[in-house]
Amino acid sequence: MSAAQFTFIFVITLAFTSLARLWLARRHLAHIAAHRAVVPAAFREKIALADHQKAADYTSAKTRFAMLDILFDAALLLAFTLGGGIQFIADVCNSWLDAPLAQGVATIVAVLLLSSLLETPFSLYRTFVIEARFGFNKMTLALYFKDTLKSLLLGAILGLPLLFGVLWLMSAMGAYWWLYVWLVWMVFNLLILFIYPAFIAPLFNKFTPLQDEALKARIEALLGKCGFTASGLFVMDGSKRSAHGNAYFTGFGKTKRIVFFDTLLERLSGNEIEAVLAHELGHFKRRHVLKRIVATFAMSLGFLWLLGQLMQTAWFYEGLGVNTPHSTESGTALALLLFFMILPLFSFLLQPLLSAYSRKHEFEADAYAAGQTAAQDMVSALVKLYQDNASTLTPDPLYSNFYDSHPPAALRIAHLQSLRP
């Protein structure tokens, strides 16, 4: 393949992906608008028209803004690749530093920081305009930038050693470097899963042991019934950032802990909290977390192998606006950067498959919850969560099938109701 041919394939793929995403978003907006005036029949007794319309307006506002994101992302990718942005940054880093490994790390870090800086206005608008307009944002500007600084420092502490190690392996381990990188990547991710609950999450939120003794007793009884052991039950101060609520379990091995957003505990009854927790335990009991980890590692192995093939070809670099590296050492960072920047384009059509796989797990977790608690409690909890989070009850079916990791409200509740004895 020539560089010109690959450039053509890249541009066509970028155009197709961007137009497809915009078309799906327009379908979604039109479908929501067409159903905004009437609450779906299954929810009329539980959700007021005003709440239904708030959800429609909130989802529409996010979708319209996401369309701007799509155009910006496409323009930014073109600027970095065919526009010469990555080559310019690499040239600057190479002129400042002598060691190829340091040059590669500096190039990747500079591109990531510049991308993050350019995307910051979009993040600020989402948080302080859209989320605030609909009453969800509780974050101050000071907290936003404090979180950003913490994330950057954490990324430097954890990410820089990993990046140095990956680039060294890519240049030193010969033809099978991708296998060594994959093994390191697996160990790193498992380590993060292990240390996240106790060391990373508390950097951003306060976690306090659950104080409600009656609720605690009910939850512990449910855990015993499900055969689940946890290192503790905690309440997270999610309300200092957002009015959205959730519950999850996190950790690995003996570090597993169950976490409730304070906003969730304030809104749901004891029976409903128990049902939501049973759903989360369903993911554990059905080994969904393990299956997703295995699937992620399998895909990452395939992607790294593919990168190993592409980085040996001149057309891969030149077709994306970068000069062919003079050596393996100088090319590893550019290959890694280019590959993962264009990967979302070429894997776009995998999205509906991944979404369908996730929705299958959600149905299975709901079925498990219905077997451990009353299905109606799960239904009433979901209705409250849809209402409180302003989740639209009428997504476009094609848009939902393509993107949504959870089944639409009507399908999910109908499934739960079919499980009732």
C-alpha positions in Angstrom: 0.0 0.0 0.0 1.2 3.5 -0.8 1.1 6.5 1.6 -1.4 8.2 -0.7 -3.7 5.2 -0.6 -3.7 5.0 3.2 -4.3 8.8 3.4 -7.4 8.3 1.2 -8.6 5.4 3.4 -8.0 7.5 6.5 -9.9 10.5 5.2 -12.8 8.4 3.9 -13.1 6.5 7.2 -12.9 9.8 9.2 -15.7 11.3 7.0 -17.9 8.2 7.3 -17.5 7.9 11.0 -18.2 11.6 11.7 -21.2 11.7 9.3 -22.6 8.4 10.8 -22.3 9.8 14.3 -24.0 13.1 13.3 -26.8 11.2 11.5 -27.4 9.0 14.6 -27.5 12.1 16.8 -30.0 13.8 14.5 -32.2 10.7 14.5 -32.0 10.7 18.3 -33.0 14.3 18.6 -35.9 13.9 16.2 -37.2 10.8 18.0 -37.1 12.5 21.4 -38.8 15.7 20.1 -41.6 13.6 18.5 -42.4 11.9 21.8 -41.8 14.9 24.1 -45.5 15.9 24.5 -46.7 12.6 26.0 -45.3 10.3 28.8 -45.0 6.7 27.5 -48.0 4.6 28.7 -45.9 2.4 30.9 -44.8 5.4 33.0 -47.8 7.7 33.1 -48.8 6.8 36.6 -45.2 7.2 37.9 -43.6 10.1 36.0 -45.1 13.5 35.5 -45.2 15.2 32.1 -42.9 18.0 33.4 -40.3 15.4 34.4 -40.6 13.6 31.1 -40.1 16.9 29.2 -37.1 17.8 31.4 -35.5 14.5 30.5 -36.2 15.1 26.8 -34.7 18.6 27.0 -31.7 17.5 29.0 -30.9 14.6 26.6 -31.4 16.9 23.6 -29.1 19.5 25.0 -26.3 17.0 25.6 -26.8 15.4 22.2 -26.7 18.7 20.3 -23.5 19.7 22.2 -22.1 16.2 21.4 -22.5 17.0 17.7 -20.2 20.0 18.1 -17.7 17.6 19.9 -17.8 15.3 16.9 -16.9 18.1 14.5 -14.2 19.4 16.8 -12.7 15.9 17.3 -12.5 15.4 13.5 -10.9 18.8 13.0 -8.4 18.2 15.8 -7.4 14.7 14.4 -6.8 16.2 11.0 -4.7 19.0 12.5 -2.6 16.6 14.4 -2.1 14.2 11.5 -2.4 15.5 7.9 -2.1 19.1 9.3 1.4 18.3 10.6 0.7 18.9 14.3 2.3 15.7 15.5 5.3 16.1 13.3 5.8 19.6 14.5 5.6 18.6 18.1 8.0 15.7 17.5 10.5 18.0 15.8 10.4 20.4 18.8 10.9 17.6 21.3 13.7 16.1 19.3 15.5 19.4 19.1 15.3 19.8 22.9 16.2 16.3 24.0 18.9 13.9 22.9 17.8 10.4 24.1 15.2 8.8 21.7 13.3 7.4 24.7 12.9 10.8 26.3 12.0 12.3 22.9 9.2 9.8 22.5 7.8 10.3 26.0 7.9 14.1 25.6 6.1 13.9 22.2 3.3 11.8 23.5 2.9 13.8 26.7 2.9 17.1 24.8 0.2 15.8 22.4 -2.0 14.5 25.2 -1.7 17.8 27.2 -2.4 19.9 24.2 -5.5 17.8 23.4 -6.7 18.0 27.0 -6.2 21.8 27.0 -8.1 22.3 23.7 -11.0 20.1 25.0 -11.3 21.9 28.4 -13.8 24.5 27.1 -16.1 21.7 26.1 -15.8 20.1 29.5 -16.5 23.4 31.2 -19.5 24.0 29.1 -21.0 20.6 29.8 -20.4 20.9 33.5 -21.2 24.6 34.2 -23.8 25.3 31.6 -25.7 22.1 30.6 -25.5 20.3 33.9 -26.1 23.5 35.8 -29.1 24.5 33.6 -30.9 21.3 34.6 -30.0 21.4 38.2 -27.4 18.6 38.3 -24.0 20.4 38.7 -22.9 21.0 42.3 -19.2 21.5 41.5 -17.5 24.8 41.9 -14.9 26.1 39.5 -12.2 25.7 42.1 -13.1 22.1 42.7 -13.1 21.5 38.9 -9.5 22.7 38.6 -8.5 21.0 41.8 -9.8 17.7 40.3 -8.0 18.4 37.0 -4.7 19.1 38.8 -5.0 15.9 40.9 -5.7 13.9 37.7 -2.6 15.3 36.0 -0.4 14.5 39.0 -1.9 11.1 39.3 -1.4 10.5 35.5 2.2 11.6 35.8 2.9 9.3 38.8 1.3 6.3 37.3 1.4 6.9 33.6 4.9 8.2 33.0 6.7 5.1 34.3 4.3 2.9 32.3 4.9 5.0 29.2 8.7 4.8 29.6 8.5 1.0 30.1 6.2 0.5 27.1 8.4 2.5 24.7 11.5 0.8 26.0 9.9 -2.7 25.5 8.8 -1.6 22.0 12.4 -0.7 21.0 14.3 -3.4 22.9 12.3 -6.6 22.7 12.4 -7.3 19.0 9.6 -8.7 16.9 7.6 -9.9 19.8 7.6 -6.6 21.8 3.8 -6.5 21.6 3.6 -9.6 23.8 5.8 -8.1 26.5 3.9 -4.8 26.4 0.6 -6.7 26.7 1.8 -8.6 29.8 2.9 -5.3 31.4 -0.4 -3.7 30.4 -2.4 -6.5 32.1 -0.3 -6.3 35.3 -0.7 -2.6 35.4 -4.5 -2.7 35.0 -4.9 -5.4 37.6 -2.7 -3.3 40.0 -4.9 -0.3 39.4 -8.0 -2.4 40.2 -6.4 -3.5 43.4 -5.3 -0.1 44.7 -8.1 2.1 43.3 -10.6 1.7 46.3 -8.1 2.5 49.1 -5.6 4.9 47.4 -7.0 6.5 44.3 -10.7 7.1 44.8 -10.2 8.8 48.2 -8.1 11.5 46.5 -11.3 12.7 44.8 -14.1 11.8 47.2 -14.8 11.2 50.9 -15.8 7.7 51.8 -17.5 7.1 55.2 -18.8 3.8 56.6 -22.5 3.3 56.2 -24.1 4.5 59.5 -27.7 3.4 59.0 -27.7 0.2 61.2 -31.0 -1.1 59.9 -30.0 -0.7 56.3 -26.6 -2.1 57.0 -28.1 -5.2 58.6 -30.3 -5.7 55.5 -27.4 -5.3 53.1 -25.2 -7.7 55.1 -28.0 -10.2 55.1 -28.3 -9.8 51.3 -24.5 -10.2 50.9 -24.5 -13.4 53.0 -27.4 -14.8 50.9 -25.5 -14.0 47.7 -22.2 -15.4 49.0 -20.4 -12.0 48.6 -17.7 -10.7 50.9 -16.7 -7.1 51.0 -14.2 -5.1 53.0 -16.8 -2.6 53.9 -20.0 -0.6 53.1 -19.3 3.0 52.3 -21.1 6.2 51.4 -19.5 8.6 48.9 -20.1 12.3 48.9 -21.1 12.4 45.3 -23.4 15.4 46.0 -20.5 17.8 46.1 -20.1 17.4 42.4 -23.4 16.2 41.0 -27.0 15.5 41.9 -26.9 12.2 39.9 -27.0 9.1 42.0 -25.5 5.6 41.7 -24.2 2.6 43.6 -21.3 0.3 42.7 -18.8 -2.2 44.0 -15.2 -1.7 43.3 -11.8 -3.3 44.0 -10.2 -6.7 43.5 -9.8 -9.6 45.8 -9.9 -8.7 49.4 -10.1 -4.9 48.6 -13.7 -5.2 47.2 -16.0 -2.6 48.8 -19.6 -1.5 48.1 -20.1 2.2 47.6 -23.4 4.2 47.6 -23.7 7.8 46.5 -25.2 9.9 49.2 -27.7 11.1 46.7 -28.9 7.6 46.1 -29.5 6.9 49.8 -31.5 10.1 50.2 -33.9 9.2 47.4 -34.5 5.4 47.5 -36.3 3.3 50.1 -34.6 0.4 51.9 -36.2 -2.1 49.7 -35.2 -0.2 46.6 -31.6 0.2 47.7 -31.4 -3.5 48.4 -32.7 -4.2 44.9 -30.2 -1.9 43.3 -27.4 -3.6 45.2 -28.7 -7.0 44.2 -28.4 -5.9 40.6 -24.7 -4.9 41.1 -24.1 -8.2 42.9 -25.6 -9.9 39.8 -22.8 -8.5 37.8 -20.4 -10.2 40.2 -22.2 -13.5 40.5 -22.6 -13.8 36.7 -18.9 -13.0 36.3 -19.5 -10.0 34.1 -16.6 -8.1 35.5 -14.2 -11.0 34.8 -15.7 -11.5 31.3 -15.2 -7.8 30.5 -11.6 -7.8 31.8 -10.8 -10.9 29.7 -12.5 -9.4 26.6 -10.6 -6.1 27.1 -7.3 -7.9 27.4 -8.0 -10.1 24.4 -8.8 -7.0 22.3 -5.7 -5.2 23.5 -3.5 -8.1 22.5 -5.0 -8.0 19.0 -4.5 -4.3 18.7 -0.9 -4.4 19.9 -0.1 -7.2 17.5 -1.6 -5.1 14.7 0.4 -2.1 15.8 3.5 -4.3 15.6 2.8 -4.9 11.9 1.9 -1.3 11.0 4.9 0.3 12.6 7.2 -1.6 10.2 5.6 0.1 7.2 6.5 3.5 5.8 3.0 4.2 4.5 1.5 4.0 8.0 3.5 7.1 9.1 3.6 9.0 5.8 -0.1 8.4 5.1 -0.9 10.2 8.4 1.4 13.2 7.9 4.4 12.0 9.8 7.9 11.4 8.4 9.1 7.8 8.3 11.3 7.3 11.4 15.0 6.7 10.9 15.2 4.0 13.5 13.0 1.7 15.6 13.8 3.8 18.7 12.6 7.0 17.2 9.5 5.5 15.6 7.9 3.7 18.6 6.3 6.8 20.2 5.0 8.1 16.9 3.6 4.6 16.0 1.9 4.3 19.4 0.5 7.8 19.2 -0.8 7.5 15.7 -2.3 4.1 16.2 -4.4 4.9 19.2 -5.5 8.3 17.8 -7.0 6.6 14.7 -8.2 3.4 16.4 -11.6 4.8 17.3 -12.3 5.5 13.6 -11.4 2.0 12.4 -13.2 0.3 15.3 -16.3 2.4 15.1 -18.5 -0.4 13.7 -17.6 -2.5 16.8 -19.5 -0.1 19.0 -23.0 -1.7 18.5 -21.5 -5.2 19.2 -19.9 -4.0 22.5 -23.1 -2.2 23.4 -25.2 -5.3 22.8 -22.8 -7.3 24.9 -23.1 -4.8 27.8 -27.0 -4.7 27.5 -27.0 -8.5 27.7 -25.2 -8.3 31.0 -27.6 -5.7 32.3 -30.6 -8.0 31.6 -28.8 -10.8 33.4 -28.0 -8.7 36.4 -31.7 -7.6 36.5 -32.8 -11.2 36.4 -30.4 -12.0 39.3 -31.8 -9.1 41.3 -35.3 -10.2 40.7 -34.4 -13.6 42.1 -32.9 -12.2 45.3 -35.3 -9.3 46.0 -38.7 -8.3 44.8 -38.7 -7.3 41.1 -41.1 -4.5 41.8 -38.6 -2.9 44.1 -36.1 -2.9 41.3 -38.7 -1.4 38.9 -39.6 1.4 41.4 -35.9 2.1 42.0 -35.3 2.4 38.3 -38.2 4.7 37.7 -36.9 7.0 40.5 -33.4 6.9 39.0 -34.6 7.7 35.5 -36.6 10.6 36.9 -33.9 11.9 39.2 -31.1 11.6 36.5 -33.4 13.0 33.7 -32.8 9.9 31.6 -35.0 10.0 28.5 -37.7 7.3 28.3 -37.9 7.6 24.5 -34.4 7.2 22.9 -34.2 6.6 19.2 -34.1 2.7 18.9 -31.2 2.7 16.4 -29.2 5.3 18.4 -29.8 3.3 21.6 -28.8 0.0 19.9 -25.6 1.6 18.7 -24.4 3.4 21.8 -26.3 2.5 25.0 -24.7 0.1 27.5 -28.0 -0.2 29.3 -31.3 -1.3 27.8 -33.9 1.5 27.2 -36.2 2.1 30.2 -39.3 0.5 28.6 -37.6 -2.7 27.6 -35.7 -3.0 30.9 -38.8 -2.5 33.1 -40.9 -4.8 30.8 -38.2 -7.5 31.3 -38.3 -7.1 35.1 -42.1 -7.2 35.2 -42.0 -10.5 33.2 -39.9 -12.0 35.9 -42.3 -11.4 38.7 -43.9 -14.6 40.0 
